Amino acid sequence: MKKLIVTSVALVCLVFAQNAFAENPMNLSEEASGEAKGHNETGIEEFNQDNCPNAVLSWSIAAKKDPTHGEALYNLGLCYHKMSETDKATMYFKEAAKRAGDNSSILGSSLVNSYTSQD
């Protein structure tokens, strides 16, 4: 019985730790067009429903509609990371970092930093 309790507590802690360090998709900046924001929001909804292929489609459109900021590119990297497509995740995280400007959420992202430091 004691082993069962210890194992259960360990599993709960592991699940909590994984979720505590999970990163979430980002909203677009205030300067982004309404159309880009709409596609980005759709991507966030799809991502939250574990539908990364559709999220990728929406975020790709958002990135084309707003090519000057890094948030949609970050979101694409996040989705590819979730799908274990590391080459694509690396490409998008690197591009997001280049376009981040002063966005500390992108620049301080542990995922972005881990993917961009692989060179």
Helices and strands as residue ranges (DSSP letters): H 2-20, H 34-48, H 52-65, H 71-82, H 86-98, H 104-107, H 110-116
